[in-house]
């Protein structure tokens, strides 16, 4: 499936959260530049930040790497090819900024807890985090307590789980047979 701006406009807030959360949890690493310090939308090693996963290939430009998402949307709003993407960003800008902040400010081991907080803030289901990382601890630890540990690698690549889920994340309407079919980008 090729990601397009028109497709993005068809997504609900829950879909957007699910897609980005799943991609970040599956990646389990920050998208960093060659200096290993600067966050990037699309890093040279193929990793992406929260926003990097939802920028269509035909919209992306390396010039974005030094620009905030609001500025990208503002500049694209004035172009024919970027108007739909700008509208998508405008519809979800607060949540997108929160997801981007999670990627930029916290190590991957803290992402499950932070994603749950973002889901609560926007009154979204935490299902994607539960499927990737397990259920919330029953004692509901405060956000300042570290998560249970790194995301178990096995749960990310369990093809049996992917086959059982069949539709994951919710934005995709076709059944999947492996984790590799869950790729957002064609």
URWO-V141777 format. One record per residue. N is the residue number from 1. PSI is psi in whole degrees, -180 to 180 (none if undefined). OMEGA is omega in degrees with one decimal (* if undefined). Layout:
n,psi,omega
N,PSI,OMEGA
N,PSI,OMEGA
//
This chain:
n,psi,omega
1,128,178.6
2,131,179.5
3,127,177.6
4,160,177.4
5,-38,178.0
6,-41,177.1
7,-44,179.7
8,-40,180.0
9,-21,-179.7
10,-8,-176.3
11,144,172.4
12,169,175.4
13,-40,178.6
14,-43,179.2
15,-45,-178.8
16,-46,177.9
17,-47,-177.8
18,-46,-178.6
19,-50,-176.9
20,-45,179.9
21,-45,180.0
22,-47,-178.1
23,-44,179.7
24,-45,-179.7
25,-39,178.8
26,-42,179.9
27,-41,176.6
28,36,178.5
29,153,176.3
30,154,176.1
31,105,-175.0
32,151,177.2
33,178,-179.2
34,-26,178.7
35,-8,-179.3
36,18,179.4
37,-49,-175.4
38,129,174.1
39,145,-179.4
40,154,171.5
41,-46,178.4
42,108,-178.2
43,157,179.5
44,-27,-179.2
45,7,177.1
46,-11,178.2
47,157,-179.4
48,155,174.2
49,-178,-178.7
50,-47,-179.2
51,-35,-179.9
52,-29,-179.8
53,-17,-176.4
54,6,175.1
55,116,179.2
56,149,-179.5
57,-39,-177.4
58,-9,178.3
59,-36,-173.4
60,142,174.0
61,139,176.0
62,-23,177.7
63,-21,178.8
64,-25,-171.6
65,-20,179.1
66,20,-173.3
67,145,175.7
68,160,-175.7
69,-37,178.0
70,-40,179.0
71,-38,176.9
72,-49,-179.1
73,-42,-179.3
74,-42,-179.8
75,-35,-179.8
76,-25,-179.2
77,-22,-178.1
78,2,-179.1
79,151,178.0
80,-43,-175.2
81,-16,-176.7
82,-2,-175.4
83,-43,-179.1
84,-40,178.3
85,-41,177.4
86,-40,177.8
87,-41,177.2
88,-49,179.8
89,-45,179.5
90,-36,-179.2
91,-23,-173.9
92,18,-168.5
93,-42,-177.6
94,-48,179.8
95,-40,178.5
96,-41,178.0
97,-39,176.7
98,-43,179.1
99,-39,177.5
100,-41,177.6
101,-39,176.2
102,-49,-179.3
103,-45,-172.3
104,-30,-170.1
105,-16,-173.5
106,146,175.7
107,154,-177.1
108,-31,178.9
109,-22,178.8
110,-9,-175.5
111,-42,-179.7
112,-44,-179.8
113,-45,-178.4
114,-38,177.1
115,-39,177.3
116,-39,178.0
117,-41,177.6
118,-43,178.1
119,-44,178.9
120,-43,-179.0
121,-39,-177.1
122,13,177.9
123,50,-179.5
124,158,175.1
125,146,178.7
126,16,-173.2
127,-43,-177.9
128,-38,178.9
129,-42,178.5
130,-42,-179.5
131,-34,-178.1
132,-32,-168.8
133,-5,-176.8
134,167,-177.7
135,161,176.6
136,141,175.7
137,141,-174.0
138,-23,-178.0
139,4,177.3
140,71,-179.5
141,150,175.7
142,160,-174.8
143,-25,-177.0
144,-15,177.8
145,136,-178.4
146,151,177.6
147,172,-175.7
148,-9,-179.1
149,-175,-179.4
150,158,179.1
151,126,179.9
152,124,-177.2
153,-38,-177.8
154,-35,-178.6
155,-22,179.1
156,-27,-175.3
157,13,-179.1
158,99,-176.9
159,-30,176.5
160,-41,178.2
161,-44,-179.8
162,-41,180.0
163,-35,178.9
164,-38,-177.9
165,-41,176.6
166,-38,177.9
167,105,-174.7
168,126,-7.1
169,180,-172.2
170,-17,-176.4
171,-13,-175.3
172,133,-172.8
173,3,179.8
174,145,179.3
175,151,178.1
176,150,178.2
177,-15,178.4
178,165,178.1
179,-34,-177.9
180,-26,177.0
181,-10,179.9
182,2,-179.6
183,133,178.9
184,-37,-176.5
185,139,178.4
186,none,*
//
